[in-house]
Amino acid sequence: MTSEHQENCGTIPLSDLRMSPEGLSALVKASPLGIIAIDPDGIIRFWNRAAEAITGWREDEVFGRSIEMLSISKGREEVYEEVRQRTLRREVLTGLPLSATKKDGSPMQISYSVAPVFDAKDRIVGTVAFLYDITERITLETALKASLDKMNKVVDQTVEALASVVETRDPYTASHQRRVACLACAIAEEMGGIGDHQMKSIRTAAILHDVGKVYVPFELLNMPRPLKDIEFALIKNHPQAGYDSK
């Protein structure tokens, strides 16, 4: 499009946007992020199209109202008030997960970033906030966490079941695996620098260290007489059997 055509259509060349208040306003309104301008008293003075799409509220419906209208329920307005006060103390806050309410009353989760706006004399004349809807992301994260917790519970139950099977097959060493697990965890704790996930892995490995005994004939594990060399050799093979079954 030529400059002449742009002028005839009433549009603003992109190269002029830096110097044009109209162009800058057009960029803000077209932003995919919700952008809100709030005066020092917390009153909404600007509300772009993305904010309308996210919340369902038109600018003319929220103009002149308090930003606390976004609060998800009565009694939670202090959250927005605290954010406003911190911004007036010249803090810049980014990516705050906040609860909010759409126009239809349905709840949502938003990511809220806010910063003070200064005039030429470095006085705060308001704040600008950026928001986007993270409801779907939070829902997916919650579902994923629930699924992970369920899977971990199943794994823990499986580990306990395997440990019980080994103890049942070899009653002479009953509770041996659990004592080894306690000792291994105590050593790891004394060494330091071991996280919760690593500690759980150490306990699991220790409690299953004799799992290879399930491959040893039951009769050998409970032989009432001294074992012959070949029988003892079969029992001594249980660590390799456990390793091979991993």
N, C-alpha and C positions, 0 to 999 in steps of 0.2 A: 504494500500500500504506500503511495507517495505521500509526501508531506502535505501537498495540496489537497489530496483526497481526504487525509486525516482532518485537516482544518475544516473542509466542507461537511464532514460527518460529525464534527464536534468532538472528535476524539483527541487524546493527548499523546504525542509521540513518547515512546518508552524512554528515549534519551532525555526527555524533559521532566520525568517523574521526580528526580532528585530535587528539583527546584520548585515543583508545583505542589501546593497544598492539596489541590484537587486530585492530582495524581497519587499522592501519598494516601489520601483518604480512600481512593479506589483500590489501592493495594491492600490496605487494612481490611476493607470490606470483603475483598475477594479471598482473604487468607483462609486456608482449610482449618486453621485453629480458631477456636472461639476467642475473640478479643473483646475485653470489657474495659471501659474507662470509668473510674470511680473517683469522686471528689473526696476531699479530706474528711468529710462527715460520713463517708460510706455510701453515698447516694450514686446510683448508676447514671452516667452521663453519655455513655456510648455502648453500643451492643451490635456487633457485626452479624453478617448473615450466618456464619458458622455457629455462633452462639445461639442464634434462632433455631438452626437445625438440630443442635445438640439438646437444647432444653425444651423446644416447642414454644417458647415465649417470643413474641415479636418485640422489636425494639420499642415501639410505641406503648406496649403493655408494661414494660419494665422501666422505662425512662422516668427518673425522679423517685424511684423506689430504692429501698435499702438493699445492699448486696446480701443481707441476711435472708432475703426471700428464697435464696437457693438452699437454705437449710432443709434437711430431710424431715425434720420433725421439730415440734416445739420443745424448747429446752436445749437444743443443739446450736442455737444461734451464736453462742459464745465462741464457738470454734472459728467462725468467720470474723467475729469481732477481734479475737486474739490475733488472727492473721493480719487484719487491718492495722491494729496497733503496732505490731512488729514492723510492718512496712513503713508506718509513719515514723518509726525510729531508724529509718533508712536501711532496713534489712531487705535483702533480695532473697526470696524463697522460691525454690524450683521443685517441680514434680511432687507436690504434696497430694497424697491420696485423700480425698474428702468425699463425704456422702452428700448427695444433692437430690433435689426433687424436680422432676419434669413438670410441665404445665398440667398434664393429665393426672398428676399426683403419684405417678410411678417413681420408685426410687432408682437411683443410679449412682455409680461411682465415677468421680472425675479426677483427672490429674490437674492440679491447680498451681500455676506459677504466677508470682506477682512481684512487682518492683515499683519503687517510688518514681514519680515524675517531677522534675525540677524546672523552675523558671530560670530566667537569665541571672537572677540574684541568688541562685542556689537554694531557693525556698521550695518546699514540697507543695505542689499545687494539686496533687492527686496521686492515684496509683493506676497502673495498667496491669490487667490480669489476663493470662492465657489459660484456656482450659480445653480438654478433650475428653471424650467419653471412654472410660476404661472398664465399663461394666462387664463386657464380654470377656476381656482379658482376666479380670478378677474371678469371674465365674469359672473359666477354664483352669486357672491356677488352683482354685479351691477344689475342683473336681479331680485335678491331677494329684493334689496333696492327699485327698481322701483315698484315691486309688493306690498311691504309693504306701500310705499307712496300712491299707488292707493287705497289700502284697508283703510288706515287712512282717505283719502279724502272721501271715501264712508261712513265711520263711522261718520265723521263730518257732512256730508250732511244729514244722517239719524237722527242724534241728532237734527239738526236744523229743520228738517221736523216735528219731534215729538213735539218739543217745539212750533212750529207754530200751530200744531193741537190743543194742549192744550189751547193756547191763543185764537184760534178761537172759541173753545167751551165755554170758560169762559172770555168774553171780559171785564168783570169788573176788572179782575186782569191782563189785558194785560201788557206785559213788566215786570211783577212781577218776573218771573223766571230769566230773564236776569239781573235784578237788584240784585237778590239774588246771582247769579253767580259772578257778579262783587264784591259784598261785601265779599263773601267767599274767592275769590282769593286775595282780599286786606288784609284780616285777615291772610291768609296763608303766604303772602309775608312779612307781619309785624312780624310774628312768626319766619321766617327765616328757613333755612335748607331744603327748599322744592325745589326739582328738577323740571325741565321742564315737565317730564312725570307725576310726581305727581300733578303738578299744572294743567295740562290738565285734569287729572282724577277728580280733585276737581271741575273744571269748568263744566265738563260733568255731574257729579252727581248733582250739584246745579241747572243747567239749566233744568234737568229732574226731580227735586224733586216733582213736581206736576203731573207727568205723569199718576198717578192713577186716575186723574179726567176724563180720557177717559172712565172709567167704570161707571161714575156717569151720570144719565139721564140728557140730555141737558136741559130739562124743569126745573130741580131743580137748575142748575147752573145759570139760567136766570129768576128765579122766581121774578116777580115784587112785590110780597107781602112778609111779614115776613114768614120765614119757620116754619113749625110745628116741634115739637120735633123729630118725626120719620124721617122727611125729612132732618133735620139737622144731625141726626145720620148717615144717608146714605152718606151725604157729608163728614162727619168726617171720614168715612171709607176709603177715597181715599189714605191715606198714606200706609195702609195695602195692598190695591189693587195694588199700585205701587210696593211695596216690593215683593208681590207674583208674579208679572209679570216679574221679573228680569231674 
